[in-house]
């Protein structure tokens, strides 16, 4: 994530990337949220199956 906070300069030409101008607190909060997405999924098996595709 640090890569998006302070972008390196482009080696050739101009970079199309934009930095992520957030405070250290916001950065820590974003990282904490993203870490909640790791780990096992606690959901019923019926919610983990792909939706049924109807034949036409």
C-alpha distance matrix in Angstrom:
0.0 3.8 5.3 5.6 6.9 9.4 10.5 13.0 16.6 18.1 20.4 23.0 23.7 21.2 17.6 17.3 13.6 13.1 10.9 9.6 12.3 11.9 13.4 12.2 13.9 12.3 8.8 10.4 12.2 9.5 7.9 11.6 12.5 10.2 11.8 15.1 14.8 15.3 18.9 22.2 23.3 26.2 28.2 31.7 32.1 33.5 30.1 28.4 30.8 30.3 32.7 36.1 37.0 40.3 42.7 44.4
3.8 0.0 3.8 5.4 5.1 6.6 8.5 10.7 14.4 16.5 18.8 21.7 22.5 20.1 16.8 17.2 13.5 12.8 9.9 9.3 11.4 11.3 12.4 10.9 13.6 12.7 9.1 10.9 13.5 11.6 10.1 13.8 15.2 13.5 14.7 18.1 18.3 18.6 22.1 25.6 26.8 29.6 31.8 35.3 35.8 37.2 33.9 32.1 34.6 34.1 36.4 39.9 40.6 44.0 46.3 47.9
5.3 3.8 0.0 3.8 5.6 5.8 5.8 7.8 11.4 13.1 15.3 18.2 19.0 16.8 13.4 14.0 10.6 10.7 8.6 9.2 12.0 13.0 14.8 14.1 16.8 15.5 12.1 14.3 16.5 14.1 12.9 16.7 17.6 15.4 17.0 20.3 19.9 20.2 23.7 27.0 28.1 31.2 33.1 36.4 36.5 37.8 34.5 32.6 34.7 33.8 36.2 39.4 39.8 43.2 45.3 46.7
5.6 5.4 3.8 0.0 3.8 5.6 5.8 9.1 12.0 13.6 16.5 18.7 18.8 16.0 12.5 12.2 8.4 7.7 5.6 5.8 9.1 10.4 12.9 13.1 15.5 13.5 10.6 13.5 15.1 12.3 12.3 16.1 16.3 14.5 16.8 19.7 19.2 20.2 23.9 27.0 27.7 30.6 32.2 35.5 35.8 36.8 33.3 31.7 33.8 32.7 34.7 38.0 38.3 41.5 43.7 45.0
6.9 5.1 5.6 3.8 0.0 3.8 6.3 9.8 12.7 15.1 18.1 20.5 20.5 17.5 14.4 14.4 10.7 8.9 5.4 4.7 6.6 7.7 9.7 9.9 12.8 11.3 8.6 11.8 13.8 11.8 12.0 15.6 16.4 15.3 17.4 20.3 20.5 21.6 25.3 28.5 29.2 31.9 33.7 37.1 37.8 38.8 35.3 33.9 36.2 35.4 37.3 40.8 41.2 44.4 46.7 48.0
9.4 6.6 5.8 5.6 3.8 0.0 3.8 6.6 9.5 12.4 15.2 17.9 18.0 15.4 12.6 13.6 10.3 9.0 5.9 7.3 8.6 10.5 12.1 12.3 15.6 14.6 12.0 14.9 17.3 15.5 15.4 19.0 20.1 18.8 20.6 23.8 23.8 24.7 28.3 31.6 32.5 35.3 37.1 40.5 41.0 42.1 38.6 37.1 39.3 38.3 40.3 43.6 43.9 47.1 49.3 50.4
10.5 8.5 5.8 5.8 6.3 3.8 0.0 3.8 6.5 8.8 11.8 14.3 14.6 12.0 9.1 10.5 7.6 7.5 5.8 8.7 10.7 13.3 15.4 15.8 19.0 17.6 14.9 17.9 20.0 17.7 17.5 21.3 21.9 20.1 22.2 25.3 24.8 25.6 29.2 32.4 33.2 36.2 37.8 41.1 41.3 42.2 38.8 37.0 38.9 37.7 39.6 42.8 42.9 46.0 47.9 48.9
13.0 10.7 7.8 9.1 9.8 6.6 3.8 0.0 3.8 6.4 8.7 11.7 12.7 11.0 8.8 11.4 9.4 10.3 9.4 12.4 14.3 16.9 18.7 18.8 22.2 21.0 18.2 20.9 23.3 21.0 20.5 24.2 25.1 23.0 24.8 28.1 27.5 27.9 31.3 34.6 35.6 38.8 40.5 43.7 43.6 44.7 41.4 39.4 41.1 39.8 42.0 45.0 44.9 48.1 49.8 50.8
16.6 14.4 11.4 12.0 12.7 9.5 6.5 3.8 0.0 3.8 6.4 8.9 9.5 8.1 7.1 10.4 9.7 11.0 11.0 14.5 16.1 19.1 21.2 21.7 25.1 23.8 21.3 24.3 26.5 24.2 23.9 27.7 28.3 26.3 28.3 31.5 30.8 31.3 34.8 37.9 38.8 42.0 43.5 46.6 46.5 47.4 44.0 42.1 43.6 42.1 44.1 47.0 46.6 49.7 51.2 52.0
18.1 16.5 13.1 13.6 15.1 12.4 8.8 6.4 3.8 0.0 3.8 5.5 6.4 5.7 5.1 8.8 9.3 11.6 12.7 16.3 18.4 21.5 23.9 24.6 27.8 26.2 23.6 26.6 28.5 25.9 25.6 29.5 29.8 27.5 29.5 32.7 31.5 32.0 35.4 38.4 39.2 42.5 43.7 46.7 46.2 47.0 43.7 41.7 42.9 41.1 43.0 45.8 45.1 48.1 49.4 50.0
20.4 18.8 15.3 16.5 18.1 15.2 11.8 8.7 6.4 3.8 0.0 3.8 6.8 8.1 8.4 12.0 12.7 15.3 16.3 19.8 21.9 24.9 27.2 27.5 30.7 29.3 26.5 29.3 31.4 28.8 28.2 32.0 32.4 29.9 31.7 34.9 33.6 33.8 37.1 40.0 41.0 44.5 45.8 48.6 48.0 48.9 45.7 43.5 44.6 42.8 44.9 47.5 46.8 49.7 50.9 51.5
23.0 21.7 18.2 18.7 20.5 17.9 14.3 11.7 8.9 5.5 3.8 0.0 3.8 6.6 8.2 11.5 13.3 16.2 17.9 21.5 23.6 26.9 29.4 30.1 33.2 31.6 29.0 32.0 33.8 31.0 30.7 34.5 34.6 32.1 34.2 37.2 35.7 36.1 39.4 42.2 42.9 46.4 47.4 50.1 49.4 50.0 46.9 44.7 45.5 43.5 45.3 47.8 46.8 49.6 50.5 50.9
23.7 22.5 19.0 18.8 20.5 18.0 14.6 12.7 9.5 6.4 6.8 3.8 0.0 3.8 6.8 9.7 12.2 14.8 17.0 20.7 22.5 26.0 28.8 30.0 33.0 31.1 28.9 32.1 33.7 30.9 31.0 34.8 34.7 32.4 34.8 37.7 36.2 36.9 40.4 43.1 43.5 46.8 47.7 50.4 49.8 50.2 47.0 45.0 45.8 43.6 45.2 47.6 46.5 49.1 50.1 50.3
21.2 20.1 16.8 16.0 17.5 15.4 12.0 11.0 8.1 5.7 8.1 6.6 3.8 0.0 3.8 6.5 9.0 11.2 13.6 17.3 19.0 22.6 25.5 26.9 29.8 27.8 25.8 29.2 30.5 27.7 28.2 32.0 31.7 29.7 32.3 35.0 33.6 34.7 38.2 40.9 41.2 44.4 45.2 48.0 47.6 47.9 44.6 42.9 43.8 41.7 43.1 45.7 44.7 47.4 48.6 48.8
17.6 16.8 13.4 12.5 14.4 12.6 9.1 8.8 7.1 5.1 8.4 8.2 6.8 3.8 0.0 3.8 5.4 8.1 10.6 14.1 16.3 19.7 22.7 24.0 26.7 24.6 22.4 25.8 27.1 24.2 24.6 28.3 28.0 25.9 28.5 31.2 29.8 30.9 34.5 37.2 37.4 40.7 41.6 44.4 44.1 44.4 41.1 39.3 40.4 38.4 40.0 42.7 41.9 44.7 46.1 46.5
17.3 17.2 14.0 12.2 14.4 13.6 10.5 11.4 10.4 8.8 12.0 11.5 9.7 6.5 3.8 0.0 3.8 6.6 10.0 13.0 15.5 18.7 22.1 23.7 26.0 23.4 21.7 25.1 25.9 22.8 23.6 27.2 26.5 24.4 27.4 29.7 28.1 29.6 33.1 35.6 35.6 38.7 39.3 42.1 41.8 41.9 38.5 36.9 38.0 35.8 37.1 39.8 38.9 41.6 43.1 43.4
13.6 13.5 10.6 8.4 10.7 10.3 7.6 9.4 9.7 9.3 12.7 13.3 12.2 9.0 5.4 3.8 0.0 3.8 6.7 9.6 12.4 15.4 18.7 20.1 22.5 19.9 17.9 21.4 22.2 19.2 19.9 23.6 23.0 21.0 23.8 26.3 25.0 26.4 30.0 32.7 32.7 35.8 36.7 39.6 39.5 39.8 36.4 34.8 36.2 34.2 35.7 38.7 38.2 41.0 42.7 43.3
13.1 12.8 10.7 7.7 8.9 9.0 7.5 10.3 11.0 11.6 15.3 16.2 14.8 11.2 8.1 6.6 3.8 0.0 3.8 6.6 8.9 12.2 15.6 17.4 19.7 17.1 15.6 19.2 20.0 17.3 18.5 22.1 21.5 20.1 23.1 25.4 24.5 26.3 30.0 32.7 32.7 35.5 36.4 39.5 39.8 40.1 36.5 35.2 36.9 35.1 36.5 39.6 39.3 42.1 44.1 44.7
10.9 9.9 8.6 5.6 5.4 5.9 5.8 9.4 11.0 12.7 16.3 17.9 17.0 13.6 10.6 10.0 6.7 3.8 0.0 3.8 6.0 9.1 12.2 13.8 16.4 14.2 12.5 16.1 17.3 14.9 16.0 19.6 19.5 18.4 21.1 23.7 23.3 24.9 28.6 31.6 31.8 34.5 35.8 39.1 39.6 40.1 36.5 35.3 37.2 35.8 37.4 40.7 40.7 43.6 45.8 46.7
9.6 9.3 9.2 5.8 4.7 7.3 8.7 12.4 14.5 16.3 19.8 21.5 20.7 17.3 14.1 13.0 9.6 6.6 3.8 0.0 3.8 5.9 9.3 11.1 13.1 10.6 9.2 12.9 13.7 11.5 13.0 16.4 16.2 15.5 18.4 20.7 20.6 22.5 26.2 29.1 29.2 31.7 33.1 36.4 37.2 37.8 34.1 33.1 35.3 34.2 35.7 39.1 39.4 42.4 44.8 45.8
12.3 11.4 12.0 9.1 6.6 8.6 10.7 14.3 16.1 18.4 21.9 23.6 22.5 19.0 16.3 15.5 12.4 8.9 6.0 3.8 0.0 3.8 6.9 9.6 11.7 9.7 9.3 13.0 13.9 12.5 14.5 17.4 17.6 17.6 20.3 22.4 22.9 24.9 28.6 31.5 31.6 33.8 35.2 38.7 39.7 40.3 36.5 35.8 38.2 37.1 38.5 42.0 42.4 45.2 47.8 48.7
11.9 11.3 13.0 10.4 7.7 10.5 13.3 16.9 19.1 21.5 24.9 26.9 26.0 22.6 19.7 18.7 15.4 12.2 9.1 5.9 3.8 0.0 3.8 6.6 8.1 5.9 6.3 9.8 10.4 9.8 12.0 14.4 14.8 15.5 18.0 19.8 20.8 22.9 26.4 29.4 29.5 31.4 33.0 36.6 37.9 38.6 34.9 34.3 37.0 36.2 37.6 41.3 42.0 44.9 47.7 48.8
13.4 12.4 14.8 12.9 9.7 12.1 15.4 18.7 21.2 23.9 27.2 29.4 28.8 25.5 22.7 22.1 18.7 15.6 12.2 9.3 6.9 3.8 0.0 3.8 5.3 5.1 6.1 8.6 9.8 10.5 12.2 14.1 15.3 16.5 18.3 20.2 21.8 23.6 27.0 30.1 30.4 32.1 34.0 37.7 39.3 40.2 36.5 36.0 38.9 38.5 40.0 43.7 44.7 47.6 50.5 51.7
12.2 10.9 14.1 13.1 9.9 12.3 15.8 18.8 21.7 24.6 27.5 30.1 30.0 26.9 24.0 23.7 20.1 17.4 13.8 11.1 9.6 6.6 3.8 0.0 3.8 5.5 5.0 6.1 8.6 9.8 10.5 12.2 14.2 15.3 16.4 18.6 20.5 21.9 25.1 28.4 29.1 30.8 33.1 36.8 38.4 39.6 36.1 35.4 38.4 38.3 40.1 43.8 45.0 48.1 51.0 52.5
13.9 13.6 16.8 15.5 12.8 15.6 19.0 22.2 25.1 27.8 30.7 33.2 33.0 29.8 26.7 26.0 22.5 19.7 16.4 13.1 11.7 8.1 5.3 3.8 0.0 3.8 5.4 5.1 6.2 8.6 9.9 10.5 12.3 14.3 15.3 16.9 19.2 20.8 23.8 26.9 27.4 28.7 31.0 34.7 36.5 37.7 34.2 33.8 37.0 37.1 38.8 42.5 44.0 47.0 50.0 51.6
12.3 12.7 15.5 13.5 11.3 14.6 17.6 21.0 23.8 26.2 29.3 31.6 31.1 27.8 24.6 23.4 19.9 17.1 14.2 10.6 9.7 5.9 5.1 5.5 3.8 0.0 3.8 5.4 5.0 6.1 8.5 9.7 10.4 12.2 14.2 15.5 17.3 19.4 22.6 25.5 25.7 27.1 29.1 32.7 34.5 35.4 31.8 31.4 34.4 34.2 35.8 39.5 40.8 43.7 46.7 48.2
8.8 9.1 12.1 10.6 8.6 12.0 14.9 18.2 21.3 23.6 26.5 29.0 28.9 25.8 22.4 21.7 17.9 15.6 12.5 9.2 9.3 6.3 6.1 5.0 5.4 3.8 0.0 3.8 5.4 5.1 6.2 8.6 9.9 10.6 12.3 14.5 16.0 17.6 21.0 24.2 24.7 26.6 28.7 32.4 33.8 35.0 31.4 30.6 33.6 33.4 35.2 38.9 40.1 43.2 46.1 47.7
10.4 10.9 14.3 13.5 11.8 14.9 17.9 20.9 24.3 26.6 29.3 32.0 32.1 29.2 25.8 25.1 21.4 19.2 16.1 12.9 13.0 9.8 8.6 6.1 5.1 5.4 3.8 0.0 3.8 5.5 5.1 6.1 8.6 9.9 10.5 12.6 14.8 16.1 19.1 22.4 23.2 24.8 27.3 31.0 32.6 34.1 30.7 29.9 33.1 33.4 35.4 39.1 40.6 43.8 46.8 48.6
12.2 13.5 16.5 15.1 13.8 17.3 20.0 23.3 26.5 28.5 31.4 33.8 33.7 30.5 27.1 25.9 22.2 20.0 17.3 13.7 13.9 10.4 9.8 8.6 6.2 5.0 5.4 3.8 0.0 3.8 5.4 5.0 6.2 8.7 9.9 10.9 13.2 15.2 18.1 21.0 21.3 22.6 24.8 28.5 30.4 31.6 28.1 27.7 31.0 31.2 32.9 36.7 38.3 41.4 44.5 46.3
9.5 11.6 14.1 12.3 11.8 15.5 17.7 21.0 24.2 25.9 28.8 31.0 30.9 27.7 24.2 22.8 19.2 17.3 14.9 11.5 12.5 9.8 10.5 9.8 8.6 6.1 5.1 5.5 3.8 0.0 3.8 5.4 5.1 6.2 8.6 10.1 11.4 13.6 17.0 19.8 20.0 21.8 23.7 27.4 28.8 29.9 26.3 25.7 28.7 28.6 30.4 34.2 35.5 38.7 41.7 43.4
7.9 10.1 12.9 12.3 12.0 15.4 17.5 20.5 23.9 25.6 28.2 30.7 31.0 28.2 24.6 23.6 19.9 18.5 16.0 13.0 14.5 12.0 12.2 10.5 9.9 8.5 6.2 5.1 5.4 3.8 0.0 3.8 5.4 5.1 6.2 8.9 10.3 11.5 14.8 18.1 19.0 21.0 23.4 27.1 28.3 29.8 26.5 25.4 28.5 28.7 30.9 34.6 36.1 39.4 42.2 44.2
11.6 13.8 16.7 16.1 15.6 19.0 21.3 24.2 27.7 29.5 32.0 34.5 34.8 32.0 28.3 27.2 23.6 22.1 19.6 16.4 17.4 14.4 14.1 12.2 10.5 9.7 8.6 6.1 5.0 5.4 3.8 0.0 3.8 5.5 5.1 6.6 9.3 10.5 13.3 16.4 17.2 18.8 21.3 25.1 26.7 28.4 25.1 24.3 27.7 28.3 30.5 34.2 36.1 39.4 42.4 44.5
12.5 15.2 17.6 16.3 16.4 20.1 21.9 25.1 28.3 29.8 32.4 34.6 34.7 31.7 28.0 26.5 23.0 21.5 19.5 16.2 17.6 14.8 15.3 14.2 12.3 10.4 9.9 8.6 6.2 5.1 5.4 3.8 0.0 3.8 5.4 5.3 7.2 9.7 12.7 15.2 15.2 16.8 18.9 22.6 24.3 25.6 22.1 21.6 24.9 25.3 27.2 31.0 32.8 36.0 39.1 41.1
10.2 13.5 15.4 14.5 15.3 18.8 20.1 23.0 26.3 27.5 29.9 32.1 32.4 29.7 25.9 24.4 21.0 20.1 18.4 15.5 17.6 15.5 16.5 15.3 14.3 12.2 10.6 9.9 8.7 6.2 5.1 5.5 3.8 0.0 3.8 5.4 5.4 7.5 11.1 13.9 14.3 16.6 18.7 22.3 23.4 24.8 21.4 20.3 23.3 23.6 25.8 29.5 31.1 34.5 37.4 39.5
11.8 14.7 17.0 16.8 17.4 20.6 22.2 24.8 28.3 29.5 31.7 34.2 34.8 32.3 28.5 27.4 23.8 23.1 21.1 18.4 20.3 18.0 18.3 16.4 15.3 14.2 12.3 10.5 9.9 8.6 6.2 5.1 5.4 3.8 0.0 3.8 5.3 5.5 8.7 12.0 13.2 15.4 18.1 21.8 22.9 24.8 21.8 20.4 23.7 24.5 27.0 30.6 32.6 36.0 38.9 41.2
15.1 18.1 20.3 19.7 20.3 23.8 25.3 28.1 31.5 32.7 34.9 37.2 37.7 35.0 31.2 29.7 26.3 25.4 23.7 20.7 22.4 19.8 20.2 18.6 16.9 15.5 14.5 12.6 10.9 10.1 8.9 6.6 5.3 5.4 3.8 0.0 3.8 5.4 7.7 10.1 10.6 12.3 14.9 18.6 20.2 22.0 19.0 18.1 21.6 22.7 25.0 28.6 30.8 34.1 37.2 39.7
14.8 18.3 19.9 19.2 20.5 23.8 24.8 27.5 30.8 31.5 33.6 35.7 36.2 33.6 29.8 28.1 25.0 24.5 23.3 20.6 22.9 20.8 21.8 20.5 19.2 17.3 16.0 14.8 13.2 11.4 10.3 9.3 7.2 5.4 5.3 3.8 0.0 3.8 6.7 8.8 8.9 11.4 13.5 17.1 18.1 19.8 16.6 15.3 18.6 19.4 21.8 25.5 27.5 30.9 33.9 36.3
15.3 18.6 20.2 20.2 21.6 24.7 25.6 27.9 31.3 32.0 33.8 36.1 36.9 34.7 30.9 29.6 26.4 26.3 24.9 22.5 24.9 22.9 23.6 21.9 20.8 19.4 17.6 16.1 15.2 13.6 11.5 10.5 9.7 7.5 5.5 5.4 3.8 0.0 3.8 7.0 8.7 11.6 14.2 17.6 18.2 20.5 17.8 15.9 19.1 20.3 23.2 26.6 28.7 32.3 35.1 37.7
18.9 22.1 23.7 23.9 25.3 28.3 29.2 31.3 34.8 35.4 37.1 39.4 40.4 38.2 34.5 33.1 30.0 30.0 28.6 26.2 28.6 26.4 27.0 25.1 23.8 22.6 21.0 19.1 18.1 17.0 14.8 13.3 12.7 11.1 8.7 7.7 6.7 3.8 0.0 3.8 6.6 9.3 12.3 15.5 16.1 18.9 16.7 14.7 18.0 19.8 22.9 26.1 28.6 32.1 34.9 37.8
22.2 25.6 27.0 27.0 28.5 31.6 32.4 34.6 37.9 38.4 40.0 42.2 43.1 40.9 37.2 35.6 32.7 32.7 31.6 29.1 31.5 29.4 30.1 28.4 26.9 25.5 24.2 22.4 21.0 19.8 18.1 16.4 15.2 13.9 12.0 10.1 8.8 7.0 3.8 0.0 3.8 6.3 9.2 12.1 12.5 15.6 13.8 11.8 15.2 17.5 20.6 23.6 26.4 29.8 32.6 35.7
23.3 26.8 28.1 27.7 29.2 32.5 33.2 35.6 38.8 39.2 41.0 42.9 43.5 41.2 37.4 35.6 32.7 32.7 31.8 29.2 31.6 29.5 30.4 29.1 27.4 25.7 24.7 23.2 21.3 20.0 19.0 17.2 15.2 14.3 13.2 10.6 8.9 8.7 6.6 3.8 0.0 3.8 5.8 9.0 9.9 12.4 10.3 8.9 12.6 14.9 17.5 20.7 23.6 26.9 29.9 32.9
26.2 29.6 31.2 30.6 31.9 35.3 36.2 38.8 42.0 42.5 44.5 46.4 46.8 44.4 40.7 38.7 35.8 35.5 34.5 31.7 33.8 31.4 32.1 30.8 28.7 27.1 26.6 24.8 22.6 21.8 21.0 18.8 16.8 16.6 15.4 12.3 11.4 11.6 9.3 6.3 3.8 0.0 3.8 7.1 9.2 11.7 10.1 9.9 13.6 16.3 18.5 21.5 24.7 27.8 31.0 34.0
28.2 31.8 33.1 32.2 33.7 37.1 37.8 40.5 43.5 43.7 45.8 47.4 47.7 45.2 41.6 39.3 36.7 36.4 35.8 33.1 35.2 33.0 34.0 33.1 31.0 29.1 28.7 27.3 24.8 23.7 23.4 21.3 18.9 18.7 18.1 14.9 13.5 14.2 12.3 9.2 5.8 3.8 0.0 3.8 6.4 8.2 6.6 7.3 10.8 13.6 15.3 18.3 21.6 24.4 27.7 30.8
31.7 35.3 36.4 35.5 37.1 40.5 41.1 43.7 46.6 46.7 48.6 50.1 50.4 48.0 44.4 42.1 39.6 39.5 39.1 36.4 38.7 36.6 37.7 36.8 34.7 32.7 32.4 31.0 28.5 27.4 27.1 25.1 22.6 22.3 21.8 18.6 17.1 17.6 15.5 12.1 9.0 7.1 3.8 0.0 3.8 5.4 5.6 7.0 9.5 12.8 14.2 16.5 20.1 22.7 25.9 29.1
32.1 35.8 36.5 35.8 37.8 41.0 41.3 43.6 46.5 46.2 48.0 49.4 49.8 47.6 44.1 41.8 39.5 39.8 39.6 37.2 39.7 37.9 39.3 38.4 36.5 34.5 33.8 32.6 30.4 28.8 28.3 26.7 24.3 23.4 22.9 20.2 18.1 18.2 16.1 12.5 9.9 9.2 6.4 3.8 0.0 3.8 5.3 5.1 6.7 10.4 12.2 14.2 17.8 20.5 23.4 26.8
33.5 37.2 37.8 36.8 38.8 42.1 42.2 44.7 47.4 47.0 48.9 50.0 50.2 47.9 44.4 41.9 39.8 40.1 40.1 37.8 40.3 38.6 40.2 39.6 37.7 35.4 35.0 34.1 31.6 29.9 29.8 28.4 25.6 24.8 24.8 22.0 19.8 20.5 18.9 15.6 12.4 11.7 8.2 5.4 3.8 0.0 3.8 5.5 5.8 8.8 9.6 11.4 15.1 17.4 20.6 23.8
30.1 33.9 34.5 33.3 35.3 38.6 38.8 41.4 44.0 43.7 45.7 46.9 47.0 44.6 41.1 38.5 36.4 36.5 36.5 34.1 36.5 34.9 36.5 36.1 34.2 31.8 31.4 30.7 28.1 26.3 26.5 25.1 22.1 21.4 21.8 19.0 16.6 17.8 16.7 13.8 10.3 10.1 6.6 5.6 5.3 3.8 0.0 3.8 5.7 8.0 8.9 11.8 15.2 17.9 21.2 24.2
28.4 32.1 32.6 31.7 33.9 37.1 37.0 39.4 42.1 41.7 43.5 44.7 45.0 42.9 39.3 36.9 34.8 35.2 35.3 33.1 35.8 34.3 36.0 35.4 33.8 31.4 30.6 29.9 27.7 25.7 25.4 24.3 21.6 20.3 20.4 18.1 15.3 15.9 14.7 11.8 8.9 9.9 7.3 7.0 5.1 5.5 3.8 0.0 3.8 6.6 9.1 12.0 15.1 18.3 21.3 24.4
30.8 34.6 34.7 33.8 36.2 39.3 38.9 41.1 43.6 42.9 44.6 45.5 45.8 43.8 40.4 38.0 36.2 36.9 37.2 35.3 38.2 37.0 38.9 38.4 37.0 34.4 33.6 33.1 31.0 28.7 28.5 27.7 24.9 23.3 23.7 21.6 18.6 19.1 18.0 15.2 12.6 13.6 10.8 9.5 6.7 5.8 5.7 3.8 0.0 3.8 6.4 8.6 11.8 15.0 17.8 21.1
30.3 34.1 33.8 32.7 35.4 38.3 37.7 39.8 42.1 41.1 42.8 43.5 43.6 41.7 38.4 35.8 34.2 35.1 35.8 34.2 37.1 36.2 38.5 38.3 37.1 34.2 33.4 33.4 31.2 28.6 28.7 28.3 25.3 23.6 24.5 22.7 19.4 20.3 19.8 17.5 14.9 16.3 13.6 12.8 10.4 8.8 8.0 6.6 3.8 0.0 3.8 6.5 8.9 12.4 15.1 18.2
32.7 36.4 36.2 34.7 37.3 40.3 39.6 42.0 44.1 43.0 44.9 45.3 45.2 43.1 40.0 37.1 35.7 36.5 37.4 35.7 38.5 37.6 40.0 40.1 38.8 35.8 35.2 35.4 32.9 30.4 30.9 30.5 27.2 25.8 27.0 25.0 21.8 23.2 22.9 20.6 17.5 18.5 15.3 14.2 12.2 9.6 8.9 9.1 6.4 3.8 0.0 3.8 6.4 9.4 12.7 15.5
36.1 39.9 39.4 38.0 40.8 43.6 42.8 45.0 47.0 45.8 47.5 47.8 47.6 45.7 42.7 39.8 38.7 39.6 40.7 39.1 42.0 41.3 43.7 43.8 42.5 39.5 38.9 39.1 36.7 34.2 34.6 34.2 31.0 29.5 30.6 28.6 25.5 26.6 26.1 23.6 20.7 21.5 18.3 16.5 14.2 11.4 11.8 12.0 8.6 6.5 3.8 0.0 3.8 6.4 9.5 12.6
37.0 40.6 39.8 38.3 41.2 43.9 42.9 44.9 46.6 45.1 46.8 46.8 46.5 44.7 41.9 38.9 38.2 39.3 40.7 39.4 42.4 42.0 44.7 45.0 44.0 40.8 40.1 40.6 38.3 35.5 36.1 36.1 32.8 31.1 32.6 30.8 27.5 28.7 28.6 26.4 23.6 24.7 21.6 20.1 17.8 15.1 15.2 15.1 11.8 8.9 6.4 3.8 0.0 3.8 6.4 9.4
40.3 44.0 43.2 41.5 44.4 47.1 46.0 48.1 49.7 48.1 49.7 49.6 49.1 47.4 44.7 41.6 41.0 42.1 43.6 42.4 45.2 44.9 47.6 48.1 47.0 43.7 43.2 43.8 41.4 38.7 39.4 39.4 36.0 34.5 36.0 34.1 30.9 32.3 32.1 29.8 26.9 27.8 24.4 22.7 20.5 17.4 17.9 18.3 15.0 12.4 9.4 6.4 3.8 0.0 3.8 6.4
42.7 46.3 45.3 43.7 46.7 49.3 47.9 49.8 51.2 49.4 50.9 50.5 50.1 48.6 46.1 43.1 42.7 44.1 45.8 44.8 47.8 47.7 50.5 51.0 50.0 46.7 46.1 46.8 44.5 41.7 42.2 42.4 39.1 37.4 38.9 37.2 33.9 35.1 34.9 32.6 29.9 31.0 27.7 25.9 23.4 20.6 21.2 21.3 17.8 15.1 12.7 9.5 6.4 3.8 0.0 3.8
44.4 47.9 46.7 45.0 48.0 50.4 48.9 50.8 52.0 50.0 51.5 50.9 50.3 48.8 46.5 43.4 43.3 44.7 46.7 45.8 48.7 48.8 51.7 52.5 51.6 48.2 47.7 48.6 46.3 43.4 44.2 44.5 41.1 39.5 41.2 39.7 36.3 37.7 37.8 35.7 32.9 34.0 30.8 29.1 26.8 23.8 24.2 24.4 21.1 18.2 15.5 12.6 9.4 6.4 3.8 0.0
